Amino acid sequence: MDPTMCRAGCGFFGSEKFDSFCSKCFKQHCSESHQQQPSTAHRLPSSQSTPKVPSVAPLVPKEVPQPEAPPAAPPKKNRCGACSKRVGLTAFSCRCGGVFCAQHRYEQAHDCGFDYKATERSQLSQSNPVVQADKIAKI
C-alpha cells in the first residue's frame, strides 16, 4: 500500500478508507455533502460492511442524594457578654467563648469559666517530659 497525497491538496497523506482524503478533509467533505443533500447519508464503500451496534437502553438519571451542607456558623456577636455594650472592631474574644469590651476583657472582670491553670499544666507536662536515667547495676 503506497501512501497517496490527500485529494483535497492540503499536503497530508490520504487514505483509501477515507476515499483518498485525509481525515480532516474527509470530515469537511462529508459535512459539505450532508448540507447539500440532507436526504442521503454518507455511505462507506461496498467492500466495507458497517458494524452493527447493539441497542442500548437509554440511561435514566438517578437522583443523587445531595450531601448535607455543614451547619452555618452562628453570626459573630457584636456585644459585650458582661455589659451588652456594642464592641464593633474592638471586640476581645475569650477562651471561654465570649466576646467582651475593653473593660471586661480580663478573666477577673467577666467571671470567666475557663480553667487556665489546668490548660497551662497540661501544656507544661507535654513540652517537658520526665527524663530518668537507667539504674546502674552494682557489682
C-alpha positions in Angstrom: 0.0 0.0 0.0 1.7 3.2 -1.2 1.0 6.4 0.6 -1.0 8.8 -1.5 -1.5 12.5 -1.1 -4.9 13.9 0.0 -7.3 14.5 -2.8 -8.1 18.0 -1.5 -4.5 19.1 -1.9 -3.9 20.0 1.8 -0.4 18.4 1.8 -1.3 15.5 4.2 -1.5 11.8 3.2 -4.8 10.4 2.2 -6.3 7.0 3.0 -8.3 4.5 0.9 -10.5 4.3 4.0 -11.4 7.9 3.5 -11.7 7.8 -0.3 -8.2 9.3 -0.7 -8.9 12.2 1.7 -7.0 12.9 4.9 -9.2 12.6 8.0 -9.7 16.4 8.3 -10.6 16.9 4.7 -12.9 13.8 4.8 -14.9 15.3 7.7 -15.2 18.6 5.9 -16.2 16.8 2.6 -18.9 14.8 4.5 -20.3 17.8 6.2 -20.5 19.7 2.9 -22.1 16.8 1.1 -24.6 16.4 4.0 -25.6 20.0 3.8 -26.2 19.8 0.0 -28.1 16.6 0.2 -29.7 16.1 3.5 -31.8 13.0 2.4 -28.7 10.9 1.6 -26.5 9.7 4.4 -22.7 9.1 4.0 -22.1 5.5 2.9 -18.9 3.5 3.2 -17.6 1.7 0.1 -19.3 -1.6 -0.6 -16.1 -3.6 0.3 -16.5 -2.5 3.9 -19.5 -3.5 5.9 -20.9 -1.3 8.6 -20.7 -2.8 12.1 -24.0 -3.2 13.8 -24.2 -1.5 17.2 -26.3 -3.3 19.7 -29.2 -1.2 21.0 -28.7 0.1 24.5 -31.5 1.2 26.8 -31.4 4.9 27.4 -29.8 5.9 30.6 -32.2 7.3 33.2 -30.5 9.8 35.5 -30.8 8.6 39.1 -31.5 11.0 41.9 -28.2 11.6 43.6 -28.6 12.5 47.2 -27.1 15.9 47.9 -24.6 16.0 50.7 -25.9 17.9 53.7 -24.3 21.3 54.0 -22.4 21.9 57.2 -24.3 23.9 59.7 -23.8 27.6 59.2 -21.6 29.2 61.9 -23.6 31.5 64.2 -23.1 35.2 63.4 -20.4 36.8 65.4 -21.7 38.6 68.4 -21.0 42.3 68.4 -22.0 43.0 72.1 -20.1 42.5 75.2 -21.0 39.4 77.2 -20.9 41.2 80.5 -22.4 44.7 79.9 -24.1 44.3 76.5 -22.2 47.3 75.1 -21.6 47.3 71.3 -18.0 46.4 70.7 -17.6 46.6 66.9 -14.0 46.1 65.8 -12.5 46.4 69.2 -14.0 43.1 70.5 -11.9 40.8 72.6 -12.5 37.0 72.3 -12.0 35.0 75.4 -11.2 31.3 75.7 -14.5 30.7 77.4 -16.2 31.6 74.1 -17.5 35.0 74.9 -16.8 38.4 73.3 -16.1 41.3 75.6 -15.4 45.0 75.6 -12.1 46.6 76.7 -13.3 46.9 80.3 -14.4 43.2 80.6 -11.7 41.5 78.6 -9.8 40.1 81.6 -10.9 36.9 83.2 -11.5 38.6 86.6 -13.8 41.2 85.1 -16.3 38.9 83.4 -16.3 35.8 85.7 -14.6 33.6 83.2 -15.4 29.9 83.4 -12.3 28.7 81.6 -9.7 26.8 83.6 -6.4 28.4 82.7 -4.4 26.5 85.3 -5.3 23.1 84.0 -4.5 24.1 80.4 -1.1 25.5 81.4 -0.2 22.4 83.4 -1.1 20.1 80.5 1.0 22.2 78.1 4.0 22.2 80.5 3.8 18.4 81.0 3.7 17.9 77.2 6.5 20.2 76.5 8.8 19.0 79.4 8.8 15.2 79.5 10.3 13.4 82.6 13.8 12.3 81.9 15.2 9.5 84.1 18.5 7.6 83.6 18.6 3.8 83.9 19.8 2.5 87.2 23.4 1.4 87.4 23.8 -2.2 88.5 26.3 -2.6 91.4 28.9 -5.3 91.2 
